[in-house]
Amino acid sequence: MSERPPISPRSPRAALEPEQVPPPPKRSERARNPFVIVGNAIITIVLVLMIGGGGAYIYGKQKLEAPGPLPEDKVVNIPARAGMTDIADILQREGVIDNNRWAFIGSVFALKARSELKPGEYSFQKNASLRDVIGTMVEGKVVQHAVTIPEGLTSEQIVARLSDNDIFAGSVREMPREGTLLPETYKFPRGTTRDQVIARMQQTQKRVLAEIWERRNPDIPIKTPDQLVTLASIVEKETGKADERSRVAAVFVNRLRQKIKLQSDPTIIYGLVGGKGTLGRPIKRSEIQQPSPYNTYVVEGLPPGPIANPGRASLEAAANPARTRDLFFVADGTGGHAFSDTYDQHQKNVAKLRTMEKQIQNDTVEPADDPAPAAAGAPADTSPTATTVKPLPAKKRSTPPARQGAAQSTVTPPVATPPVVQQ
């Protein structure tokens, strides 16, 4: 048996009194060191911040990745010089972000994108998250507007189209030289200046022209790229049918080789109205022989410059025309042309067109003018003609009319019969 310590007898009063608790041990000198105290406080704060930061990170990541409120795709314009709060207000107003714009601002800071947000017109996808919205603006993925410039327009007509298009800014400081713009479909963001559009069209034309010039048929009687553009512009105005371009080009190339006047109606029109492009009425008989540097019924060879801005296909056709002996073509009444290499066959094609014309009602009136000569380029002129006879009125044709200048001379009744000349 173990021995128990002796029990000291206590009086009843002493037994009722609480026992004295021994004093706590004294803190060591190291624990009372202020550096230790500060260190402990810092550790505590760091732990609190880490826990809070981790929670904020998880919340922020969820907020960044969460689907947005946008019910469907939407285009929103962010103006230049808009600040971050302005952008948040615009996005909130357009329904791209929810009513908590501070979440957007916080996300911008979190992604370090405050100075990277770019102005412009953006297409935000349905339910785009904050990360998607901010990423789109940082990358500058602005909406690209497709702008189509038709072939065969003059530079003045192209500038007028650009001026009427409200996606562009500024004005054209200088009218581009005829034939230096390439008609095509381009894409531009809203706010592009019109001078930038012109510059891009000119650069594209130079590149395409250089490529086509390198691939040209070396036998064609064309000396320079500028002459190629001039010939292509006439081809562009004469026909709008893709399968006819190379053959129309061949007619003019054959005429150049044989030193026969080109006799192209669109050159008459350009000599009369220049960059306006359209005459607004049929050609008068007196205008066919009216002196003009561009009137190929009067001048030998090519005119001094292009009469429009030809497209890529017409440039290709002029550089590599069909291998034919054709010297004539006349409208066939269906929107195309009948080609021939002899004047006799040309006259038969003309007679066929006249027969077709008599079968339909002519509801237009030829403009009044001086008494017409017997024929444009009468027997005294030994040059055969290419295009003095026009097709039937547009509303009677089964195919669309040729474009611009050619249409001016094709959708109205003929103003002169083909010259009665011998080859």
Secondary structure as UniProt FT lines:
FT   HELIX           12..16
FT   TURN            29..32
FT   HELIX           34..65
FT   STRAND          74..78
FT   TURN            80..81
FT   HELIX           84..93
FT   TURN            94..95
FT   HELIX           101..110
FT   TURN            111..112
FT   TURN            114..116
FT   STRAND          120..124
FT   TURN            126..127
FT   HELIX           130..139
FT   STRAND          144..148
FT   TURN            151..152
FT   HELIX           155..164
FT   TURN            166..167
FT   TURN            178..179
FT   STRAND          185..189
FT   TURN            190..191
FT   HELIX           194..214
FT   TURN            218..219
FT   HELIX           225..238
FT   HELIX           242..244
FT   HELIX           245..257
FT   TURN            258..259
FT   HELIX           265..273
FT   HELIX           274..276
FT   HELIX           285..288
FT   TURN            293..294
FT   TURN            296..298
FT   HELIX           312..319
FT   STRAND          328..331
FT   STRAND          337..340
FT   HELIX           343..358
FT   TURN            376..377
FT   TURN            379..380
FT   HELIX           394..396
FT   HELIX           404..408
FT   TURN            409..410
//
